[in-house]
């Protein structure tokens, strides 16, 4: 009789274990409002199992934090949860979620780097979404060993961080990001870029510098070759480029109205004070500006003034330029388009 009761208890324990196992391993425990689309969870380095369980319950991926913690602490679940961003599908069981988080199969962030951004702006953008410090990224952009390996002769990677949409992982290292962006830059250059730069009297590095000036000055693609032609003509005549964005860059890169006193800053990037191109790019130029830098329009303009709507008035002489500037000032005062 005793052995019969023992047998019944064993069978009951096995059945309970099977039921609990099925519940944990196969039956989804997601909240009713989880929805029918994937949701993303970010596991940061150093987060503990209780913090992760809380996040999962908050997003509706599990209904019980305790169940997840107990499951994660079972003796045979000896894998560690890895930092990263994970996509949790609808209908996934607790065991499935645990397998996902311990697999390291993280999904990247899709991050767009806008044209005309500086290293500092890119660093701030990335640090807002990835596990990196802006200052660490900026320092890496000046790492001489890294720059040499990427065939960049300048002091920083400014101008070579190609503006595009990238897949970056949450914990991707700054140097890996820089390599990816610089690789995209050189991979996107037209094959005849160096040849056309030489025909225009520039070496490739100077062409990139010029492209960065065009990027900052132009808002309309059709005007980029014309602005390029103005800069080329001024370089050929040994005239100062007088490019406002270079002064803004010398002042720290913060867009603000320029005053006469600002134009006196003693910086090699001040093209009101020093002739020729600045010593390096002032931003990351896009493909349209890179093309324009080595394909200037066939015009003989020497001046341009912004109308305030993204377009410019181009002039051949200083007198024409002064007339255009006065016209723009008057129309802005009256609140009408030039």
ABEGO torsion letter per residue (X at the ends): XAAAAAAAAAAAAAAAAAAAAAAAAABBABBAAAEABBBBBBBBBGBBAAAAAAAAAAAGABABAAAAAAAAABAABABBBBBEBBBBBBGBBAAAAAAAAAAGBBBBBBBBBBBGBBAAAAAAAAAAABBBBAAAAAAAAABAAAAAAAGBABABABGABBBBBBBBBAABBAAAAAAAAAAAAAAABBAAAAAAAAAAGBBAAAAAAAAAAAAAABABAAAAAAAAAAAAAAAAAGBBAGBAAAAAAAAGGBBBBBBAAAAABBBAABAAABBEBBABBABBBBAAAAAAAABBBBBABABBBBAGAGBBBBBABAAAAAAAAAAAAAAAAAGBBX
